[in-house]
Amino acid sequence: MANQTIRPLIEEAVKFSMKNKDKETTSTLRMAISELQKEEIDKRTELEDEQVIQILQRMIKQRKDSYSQFSDAGRNELAEREENEIKILNEFLPEQLNVEEIKVFINESLKETHAEGPQDMGKVMGSLKSKIQGNADMGLVSKLVKESLSN
């Protein structure tokens, strides 16, 4: 049986938000459930928590992109809605590592892979991905690895 703890939490949160007549939360969580169901149909299997986390992170990334576009265009009402959706979705993700914690993992991976320069970026990222994916923004991790390798 698949390791599922996040999805039932989302489904319970939908019920709770419906009872409290919180339309924005209900809408956001229904959208998340819809995305999870679509992925399950495509893969023809139940999603495990790691996959649910990846999907939620992808949804958050899309909303961050929309937020910056709406902000740049002066559409503050829409930007605010995207920001609220990000907050709602973030509640279901594991606590994210801070920059200092990420740097510790990067230093370990640099030693493990014997990385010497930017050409070893792939090796380092591969090593890190298995350790911290789901617990850190991989875009930030990539940026920090680049900085470490160029020093």
VOPAGU-2260 file (C-alpha; in pm, 1 decimal, decimal comma):
REM VOPAGU-2260
SITE   aa  ch    i         X         Y         Z
SITE  MET   A    0       0,0       0,0       0,0
SITE  ALA   A    1     119,5     349,4     -81,4
SITE  ASN   A    2     245,5     577,2     194,0
SITE  GLN   A    3     -37,9     831,2     209,5
SITE  THR   A    4     -70,9    1080,4     487,7
SITE  ILE   A    5     -82,4    1417,2     310,8
SITE  ARG   A    6    -376,1    1358,4      78,4
SITE  PRO   A    7    -620,5    1260,9     356,3
SITE  LEU   A    8    -515,3    1577,6     540,3
SITE  ILE   A    9    -600,8    1784,4     233,4
SITE  GLU   A   10    -938,5    1611,6     200,8
SITE  GLU   A   11   -1017,2    1678,3     568,5
SITE  ALA   A   12    -912,7    2040,9     527,4
SITE  VAL   A   13   -1156,8    2075,9     235,5
SITE  LYS   A   14   -1442,3    1952,6     454,3
SITE  PHE   A   15   -1338,9    2187,7     734,4
SITE  SER   A   16   -1312,1    2488,2     502,3
SITE  MET   A   17   -1652,3    2408,1     349,6
SITE  LYS   A   18   -1811,8    2397,5     694,9
SITE  ASN   A   19   -1653,0    2733,4     774,5
SITE  LYS   A   20   -1764,0    2875,9     439,0
SITE  ASP   A   21   -1403,6    2964,1     348,0
SITE  LYS   A   22   -1446,1    2974,6     -29,1
SITE  GLU   A   23   -1084,8    3061,9    -110,3
SITE  THR   A   24    -935,5    2773,8      89,6
SITE  THR   A   25   -1198,3    2532,3     -39,9
SITE  SER   A   26   -1129,3    2634,1    -398,8
SITE  THR   A   27    -751,1    2605,4    -360,6
SITE  LEU   A   28    -765,8    2265,7    -192,6
SITE  ARG   A   29   -1015,8    2132,0    -445,5
SITE  MET   A   30    -777,5    2243,2    -718,0
SITE  ALA   A   31    -497,3    2052,2    -542,9
SITE  ILE   A   32    -709,7    1738,1    -510,6
SITE  SER   A   33    -805,9    1766,0    -876,4
SITE  GLU   A   34    -438,2    1786,8    -972,3
SITE  LEU   A   35    -359,7    1482,2    -756,8
SITE  GLN   A   36    -645,5    1284,1    -913,8
SITE  LYS   A   37    -528,0    1379,1   -1262,3
SITE  GLU   A   38    -178,2    1256,5   -1179,3
SITE  GLU   A   39    -314,6     930,6   -1035,3
SITE  ILE   A   40    -515,8     869,4   -1351,3
SITE  ASP   A   41    -212,7     942,4   -1570,0
SITE  LYS   A   42      11,6     709,1   -1368,2
SITE  ARG   A   43    -262,7     454,1   -1295,4
SITE  THR   A   44    -153,2     420,5    -934,2
SITE  GLU   A   45    -208,7     582,3    -595,4
SITE  LEU   A   46      33,9     862,1    -522,8
SITE  GLU   A   47     279,6     834,4    -237,3
SITE  ASP   A   48     357,7    1130,8     -15,2
SITE  GLU   A   49     679,1    1212,5    -205,2
SITE  GLN   A   50     479,7    1243,9    -527,5
SITE  VAL   A   51     210,5    1452,6    -356,1
SITE  ILE   A   52     483,6    1683,5    -224,4
SITE  GLN   A   53     630,1    1722,7    -574,0
SITE  ILE   A   54     289,2    1808,7    -718,0
SITE  LEU   A   55     218,4    2062,4    -442,1
SITE  GLN   A   56     562,2    2217,6    -495,2
SITE  ARG   A   57     493,8    2242,3    -868,3
SITE  MET   A   58     161,1    2413,1    -796,5
SITE  ILE   A   59     333,3    2656,5    -559,3
SITE  LYS   A   60     600,1    2733,6    -818,3
SITE  GLN   A   61     328,9    2810,9   -1076,0
SITE  ARG   A   62     159,7    3044,0    -830,1
SITE  LYS   A   63     486,6    3219,6    -747,3
SITE  ASP   A   64     539,4    3281,9   -1119,1
SITE  SER   A   65     184,0    3415,2   -1151,9
SITE  TYR   A   66     231,2    3628,1    -840,6
SITE  SER   A   67     538,6    3799,1    -984,0
SITE  GLN   A   68     367,4    3855,3   -1320,2
SITE  PHE   A   69      56,4    4001,5   -1156,9
SITE  SER   A   70     268,1    4220,3    -927,5
SITE  ASP   A   71     473,6    4349,5   -1220,0
SITE  ALA   A   72     154,1    4429,7   -1410,1
SITE  GLY   A   73       3,0    4613,2   -1112,0
SITE  ARG   A   74    -274,2    4355,5   -1069,0
SITE  ASN   A   75    -246,5    4355,5    -691,4
SITE  GLU   A   76    -580,4    4185,2    -626,3
SITE  LEU   A   77    -482,3    3885,2    -839,5
SITE  ALA   A   78    -130,7    3882,9    -693,0
SITE  GLU   A   79    -278,8    3873,2    -343,2
SITE  ARG   A   80    -500,3    3578,2    -438,4
SITE  GLU   A   81    -197,0    3387,0    -569,9
SITE  GLU   A   82      -7,4    3466,8    -249,7
SITE  ASN   A   83    -296,2    3331,9     -39,2
SITE  GLU   A   84    -304,9    3011,9    -245,4
SITE  ILE   A   85      68,8    2969,2    -188,2
SITE  LYS   A   86      15,3    2999,5     188,9
SITE  ILE   A   87    -267,8    2744,9     181,5
SITE  LEU   A   88     -67,1    2490,2     -20,2
SITE  ASN   A   89     245,9    2540,6     192,6
SITE  GLU   A   90      54,8    2418,4     498,0
SITE  PHE   A   91      66,3    2064,5     357,5
SITE  LEU   A   92     438,4    2055,0     282,0
SITE  PRO   A   93     701,9    1939,7     529,2
SITE  GLU   A   94     892,0    2218,3     700,9
SITE  GLN   A   95    1149,1    2360,8     460,4
SITE  LEU   A   96    1520,3    2370,0     539,1
SITE  ASN   A   97    1674,3    2712,1     591,4
SITE  VAL   A   98    1976,7    2835,9     394,4
SITE  GLU   A   99    2227,3    2734,0     663,0
SITE  GLU   A  100    2088,8    2379,3     680,5
SITE  ILE   A  101    2099,4    2353,6     301,3
SITE  LYS   A  102    2464,3    2468,2     301,6
SITE  VAL   A  103    2552,0    2185,2     543,1
SITE  PHE   A  104    2403,2    1931,7     299,2
SITE  ILE   A  105    2583,7    2100,0       9,0
SITE  ASN   A  106    2920,1    2079,5     187,9
SITE  GLU   A  107    2862,6    1708,9     262,2
SITE  SER   A  108    2774,7    1642,9    -101,8
SITE  LEU   A  109    3076,7    1838,6    -226,3
SITE  LYS   A  110    3300,7    1612,5     -15,6
SITE  GLU   A  111    3116,9    1291,8    -116,9
SITE  THR   A  112    3131,4    1365,4    -488,9
SITE  HIS   A  113    3481,3    1520,4    -480,2
SITE  ALA   A  114    3340,7    1811,6    -679,7
SITE  GLU   A  115    3599,7    2063,9    -792,0
SITE  GLY   A  116    3418,7    2307,4   -1016,2
SITE  PRO   A  117    3105,5    2404,5   -1207,9
SITE  GLN   A  118    3144,3    2100,0   -1434,5
SITE  ASP   A  119    3054,7    1880,4   -1133,3
SITE  MET   A  120    2720,3    2055,2   -1073,3
SITE  GLY   A  121    2520,2    1753,2   -1196,9
SITE  LYS   A  122    2696,0    1512,2    -960,7
SITE  VAL   A  123    2638,1    1737,2    -661,2
SITE  MET   A  124    2272,6    1806,0    -746,4
SITE  GLY   A  125    2209,7    1432,9    -798,4
SITE  SER   A  126    2354,9    1359,7    -456,5
SITE  LEU   A  127    2151,8    1637,6    -292,5
SITE  LYS   A  128    1825,4    1553,6    -464,5
SITE  SER   A  129    1794,1    1219,3    -289,0
SITE  LYS   A  130    1869,2    1377,1      49,3
SITE  ILE   A  131    1663,4    1695,6      58,5
SITE  GLN   A  132    1402,8    1695,1    -217,3
SITE  GLY   A  133    1068,5    1791,5     -70,3
SITE  ASN   A  134    1236,7    1969,6     219,4
SITE  ALA   A  135    1398,1    2251,8      24,0
SITE  ASP   A  136    1336,0    2470,1    -279,3
SITE  MET   A  137    1556,4    2300,0    -538,8
SITE  GLY   A  138    1594,2    2630,2    -726,6
SITE  LEU   A  139    1754,4    2781,8    -418,1
SITE  VAL   A  140    1965,4    2468,1    -370,0
SITE  SER   A  141    2089,0    2493,4    -729,1
SITE  LYS   A  142    2183,8    2858,4    -680,0
SITE  LEU   A  143    2374,7    2778,9    -359,5
SITE  VAL   A  144    2556,2    2485,8    -523,5
SITE  LYS   A  145    2661,4    2711,9    -813,0
SITE  GLU   A  146    2797,8    2966,1    -565,7
SITE  SER   A  147    2987,8    2695,9    -375,8
SITE  LEU   A  148    3138,4    2545,8    -691,2
SITE  SER   A  149    3248,9    2880,1    -831,2
SITE  ASN   A  150    3441,4    2970,2    -512,4
